[in-house]
Amino acid sequence: AGGVTPEPAPAPAPAPAVAADKLVISAVDIKVFDAAVNTLVTIPFTGDPIAAANQLTATLGETPTVTTIAQTNCRRAGSEYAWGGLVLVTAGTITSAPGAVFSIQATSDTTGGGVDVRTTNGWFVGVPAVDIIAALPSAPKDDSGSGFIRIELEHAGGSGFDTTGVLAVAEGGAVTTIASPVYTFGDC
């Protein structure tokens, strides 16, 4: 009754021809590399989210858990595809960057299958926030006093509160989430 129709789950993932070693999150896309740093796939955030989920499934060789998400004030109805600590969200939030059809969130430094998850400048979930702040002293930061800090890791466009890019959220002194593409200081 008024529920959300779930999006299709990708077919179970066969072992990829070349093993993925690292996934890199930027402000405009996701890239997956092998151990020799050859690009296996580049997935722009402006592409079809189901195709992106299928590409990640095939490239990572991991089958995601698919969760249906209901519409809220901050998010459209859609689905989340999770490969362990890597989540593709088909329903952009009101904080998603302009033009993005889906977003990606990392809540671990690896996928469920052990593929490293990094940003273009090497940051990852678990790194101490003070290390990022020391390395990026002029990066926009928001320490609202609520126990977490938001730090812009990569700038894609805009200025002030309309800045878009890759965002790190740190709680308890360490990065707990990396998200892209987002309004860096969106309020949802």
TORKOL-4160 file (C-alpha; in steps of 0.2 Angstrom, whole numbers, padded with zeros to 4 digits, m for minus):
188
<pt num="1" X="0000" Y="0000" Z="0000"/>
<pt num="2" X="0009" Y="0015" Z="m0006"/>
<pt num="3" X="0026" Y="0006" Z="m0004"/>
<pt num="4" X="0041" Y="0007" Z="m0015"/>
<pt num="5" X="0044" Y="m0005" Z="m0029"/>
<pt num="6" X="0061" Y="m0013" Z="m0027"/>
<pt num="7" X="0074" Y="m0011" Z="m0040"/>
<pt num="8" X="0081" Y="m0027" Z="m0048"/>
<pt num="9" X="0095" Y="m0035" Z="m0039"/>
<pt num="10" X="0110" Y="m0038" Z="m0050"/>
<pt num="11" X="0113" Y="m0056" Z="m0055"/>
<pt num="12" X="0125" Y="m0066" Z="m0044"/>
<pt num="13" X="0143" Y="m0060" Z="m0047"/>
<pt num="14" X="0154" Y="m0072" Z="m0056"/>
<pt num="15" X="0173" Y="m0071" Z="m0053"/>
<pt num="16" X="0179" Y="m0056" Z="m0064"/>
<pt num="17" X="0192" Y="m0060" Z="m0077"/>
<pt num="18" X="0204" Y="m0048" Z="m0069"/>
<pt num="19" X="0203" Y="m0045" Z="m0050"/>
<pt num="20" X="0199" Y="m0028" Z="m0044"/>
<pt num="21" X="0212" Y="m0021" Z="m0031"/>
<pt num="22" X="0206" Y="m0003" Z="m0028"/>
<pt num="23" X="0190" Y="0007" Z="m0030"/>
<pt num="24" X="0193" Y="0026" Z="m0031"/>
<pt num="25" X="0179" Y="0039" Z="m0027"/>
<pt num="26" X="0180" Y="0056" Z="m0035"/>
<pt num="27" X="0168" Y="0070" Z="m0037"/>
<pt num="28" X="0162" Y="0065" Z="m0054"/>
<pt num="29" X="0164" Y="0046" Z="m0055"/>
<pt num="30" X="0170" Y="0029" Z="m0047"/>
<pt num="31" X="0185" Y="0020" Z="m0055"/>
<pt num="32" X="0190" Y="0002" Z="m0051"/>
<pt num="33" X="0208" Y="m0003" Z="m0054"/>
<pt num="34" X="0218" Y="m0019" Z="m0054"/>
<pt num="35" X="0234" Y="m0023" Z="m0044"/>
<pt num="36" X="0244" Y="m0016" Z="m0059"/>
<pt num="37" X="0234" Y="0001" Z="m0058"/>
<pt num="38" X="0225" Y="m0003" Z="m0075"/>
<pt num="39" X="0208" Y="0005" Z="m0075"/>
<pt num="40" X="0195" Y="m0009" Z="m0076"/>
<pt num="41" X="0179" Y="0002" Z="m0076"/>
<pt num="42" X="0175" Y="0021" Z="m0075"/>
<pt num="43" X="0157" Y="0024" Z="m0069"/>
<pt num="44" X="0151" Y="0042" Z="m0070"/>
<pt num="45" X="0138" Y="0048" Z="m0057"/>
<pt num="46" X="0127" Y="0054" Z="m0071"/>
<pt num="47" X="0124" Y="0037" Z="m0079"/>
<pt num="48" X="0110" Y="0025" Z="m0076"/>
<pt num="49" X="0111" Y="0019" Z="m0057"/>
<pt num="50" X="0106" Y="0001" Z="m0061"/>
<pt num="51" X="0119" Y="m0001" Z="m0075"/>
<pt num="52" X="0131" Y="0006" Z="m0062"/>
<pt num="53" X="0126" Y="m0007" Z="m0049"/>
<pt num="54" X="0128" Y="m0021" Z="m0062"/>
<pt num="55" X="0145" Y="m0014" Z="m0068"/>
<pt num="56" X="0151" Y="m0014" Z="m0050"/>
<pt num="57" X="0145" Y="m0031" Z="m0046"/>
<pt num="58" X="0154" Y="m0038" Z="m0062"/>
<pt num="59" X="0170" Y="m0029" Z="m0059"/>
<pt num="60" X="0171" Y="m0032" Z="m0040"/>
<pt num="61" X="0165" Y="m0050" Z="m0042"/>
<pt num="62" X="0154" Y="m0047" Z="m0027"/>
<pt num="63" X="0135" Y="m0049" Z="m0026"/>
<pt num="64" X="0127" Y="m0034" Z="m0017"/>
<pt num="65" X="0114" Y="m0033" Z="m0004"/>
<pt num="66" X="0099" Y="m0023" Z="m0011"/>
<pt num="67" X="0088" Y="m0013" Z="0001"/>
<pt num="68" X="0073" Y="m0003" Z="m0004"/>
<pt num="69" X="0072" Y="0014" Z="0004"/>
<pt num="70" X="0057" Y="0025" Z="0006"/>
<pt num="71" X="0055" Y="0043" Z="0002"/>
<pt num="72" X="0059" Y="0055" Z="0016"/>
<pt num="73" X="0061" Y="0074" Z="0017"/>
<pt num="74" X="0079" Y="0072" Z="0012"/>
<pt num="75" X="0079" Y="0057" Z="m0001"/>
<pt num="76" X="0068" Y="0051" Z="m0015"/>
<pt num="77" X="0062" Y="0033" Z="m0015"/>
<pt num="78" X="0075" Y="0020" Z="m0022"/>
<pt num="79" X="0087" Y="0007" Z="m0018"/>
<pt num="80" X="0104" Y="0005" Z="m0009"/>
<pt num="81" X="0116" Y="m0008" Z="m0016"/>
<pt num="82" X="0129" Y="m0013" Z="m0003"/>
<pt num="83" X="0145" Y="m0022" Z="m0006"/>
<pt num="84" X="0150" Y="m0023" Z="0012"/>
<pt num="85" X="0156" Y="m0005" Z="0016"/>
<pt num="86" X="0153" Y="0002" Z="m0001"/>
<pt num="87" X="0135" Y="0008" Z="m0004"/>
<pt num="88" X="0128" Y="0014" Z="m0021"/>
<pt num="89" X="0112" Y="0024" Z="m0018"/>
<pt num="90" X="0100" Y="0026" Z="m0032"/>
<pt num="91" X="0089" Y="0039" Z="m0024"/>
<pt num="92" X="0099" Y="0054" Z="m0023"/>
<pt num="93" X="0096" Y="0065" Z="m0007"/>
<pt num="94" X="0093" Y="0084" Z="m0008"/>
<pt num="95" X="0111" Y="0085" Z="m0004"/>
<pt num="96" X="0117" Y="0076" Z="m0020"/>
<pt num="97" X="0127" Y="0086" Z="m0032"/>
<pt num="98" X="0118" Y="0094" Z="m0047"/>
<pt num="99" X="0117" Y="0082" Z="m0062"/>
<pt num="100" X="0121" Y="0066" Z="m0051"/>
<pt num="101" X="0109" Y="0052" Z="m0054"/>
<pt num="102" X="0116" Y="0041" Z="m0040"/>
<pt num="103" X="0129" Y="0043" Z="m0026"/>
<pt num="104" X="0141" Y="0032" Z="m0017"/>
<pt num="105" X="0145" Y="0031" Z="0001"/>
<pt num="106" X="0160" Y="0021" Z="0009"/>
<pt num="107" X="0158" Y="0016" Z="0027"/>
<pt num="108" X="0173" Y="0005" Z="0027"/>
<pt num="109" X="0190" Y="0005" Z="0019"/>
<pt num="110" X="0186" Y="m0010" Z="0009"/>
<pt num="111" X="0172" Y="m0018" Z="0000"/>
<pt num="112" X="0164" Y="m0034" Z="0008"/>
<pt num="113" X="0176" Y="m0044" Z="m0004"/>
<pt num="114" X="0192" Y="m0034" Z="0002"/>
<pt num="115" X="0194" Y="m0022" Z="m0012"/>
<pt num="116" X="0202" Y="m0006" Z="m0005"/>
<pt num="117" X="0191" Y="0010" Z="m0006"/>
<pt num="118" X="0200" Y="0027" Z="m0007"/>
<pt num="119" X="0197" Y="0044" Z="m0013"/>
<pt num="120" X="0207" Y="0052" Z="m0028"/>
<pt num="121" X="0219" Y="0059" Z="m0015"/>
<pt num="122" X="0221" Y="0043" Z="m0005"/>
<pt num="123" X="0209" Y="0046" Z="0010"/>
<pt num="124" X="0199" Y="0032" Z="0017"/>
<pt num="125" X="0187" Y="0027" Z="0031"/>
<pt num="126" X="0196" Y="0026" Z="0047"/>
<pt num="127" X="0210" Y="0039" Z="0044"/>
<pt num="128" X="0211" Y="0051" Z="0059"/>
<pt num="129" X="0202" Y="0068" Z="0055"/>
<pt num="130" X="0217" Y="0077" Z="0061"/>
<pt num="131" X="0228" Y="0070" Z="0047"/>
<pt num="132" X="0216" Y="0076" Z="0034"/>
<pt num="133" X="0215" Y="0093" Z="0042"/>
<pt num="134" X="0234" Y="0094" Z="0043"/>
<pt num="135" X="0236" Y="0089" Z="0025"/>
<pt num="136" X="0221" Y="0100" Z="0019"/>
<pt num="137" X="0222" Y="0115" Z="0030"/>
<pt num="138" X="0212" Y="0126" Z="0018"/>
<pt num="139" X="0199" Y="0113" Z="0014"/>
<pt num="140" X="0181" Y="0118" Z="0019"/>
<pt num="141" X="0176" Y="0111" Z="0036"/>
<pt num="142" X="0161" Y="0111" Z="0047"/>
<pt num="143" X="0163" Y="0107" Z="0065"/>
<pt num="144" X="0145" Y="0111" Z="0072"/>
<pt num="145" X="0150" Y="0105" Z="0089"/>
<pt num="146" X="0138" Y="0090" Z="0087"/>
<pt num="147" X="0152" Y="0077" Z="0089"/>
<pt num="148" X="0156" Y="0076" Z="0070"/>
<pt num="149" X="0166" Y="0086" Z="0058"/>
<pt num="150" X="0162" Y="0087" Z="0039"/>
<pt num="151" X="0178" Y="0090" Z="0028"/>
<pt num="152" X="0178" Y="0093" Z="0009"/>
<pt num="153" X="0191" Y="0081" Z="0002"/>
<pt num="154" X="0189" Y="0086" Z="m0016"/>
<pt num="155" X="0180" Y="0101" Z="m0023"/>
<pt num="156" X="0170" Y="0099" Z="m0039"/>
<pt num="157" X="0161" Y="0116" Z="m0040"/>
<pt num="158" X="0152" Y="0130" Z="m0032"/>
<pt num="159" X="0157" Y="0140" Z="m0017"/>
<pt num="160" X="0151" Y="0143" Z="0001"/>
<pt num="161" X="0137" Y="0132" Z="0006"/>
<pt num="162" X="0134" Y="0127" Z="m0013"/>
<pt num="163" X="0151" Y="0118" Z="m0014"/>
<pt num="164" X="0150" Y="0101" Z="m0021"/>
<pt num="165" X="0162" Y="0087" Z="m0020"/>
<pt num="166" X="0168" Y="0072" Z="m0010"/>
<pt num="167" X="0164" Y="0074" Z="0008"/>
<pt num="168" X="0172" Y="0065" Z="0023"/>
<pt num="169" X="0162" Y="0064" Z="0039"/>
<pt num="170" X="0172" Y="0061" Z="0055"/>
<pt num="171" X="0166" Y="0055" Z="0072"/>
<pt num="172" X="0176" Y="0051" Z="0087"/>
<pt num="173" X="0191" Y="0058" Z="0079"/>
<pt num="174" X="0191" Y="0046" Z="0063"/>
<pt num="175" X="0183" Y="0047" Z="0046"/>
<pt num="176" X="0167" Y="0036" Z="0047"/>
<pt num="177" X="0159" Y="0040" Z="0030"/>
<pt num="178" X="0165" Y="0046" Z="0013"/>
<pt num="179" X="0151" Y="0051" Z="0001"/>
<pt num="180" X="0151" Y="0058" Z="m0017"/>
<pt num="181" X="0145" Y="0068" Z="m0026"/>
<pt num="182" X="0136" Y="0079" Z="m0013"/>
<pt num="183" X="0133" Y="0097" Z="m0008"/>
<pt num="184" X="0148" Y="0097" Z="0005"/>
<pt num="185" X="0137" Y="0106" Z="0018"/>
<pt num="186" X="0120" Y="0101" Z="0013"/>
<pt num="187" X="0108" Y="0100" Z="0028"/>
<pt num="188" X="0100" Y="0083" Z="0027"/>
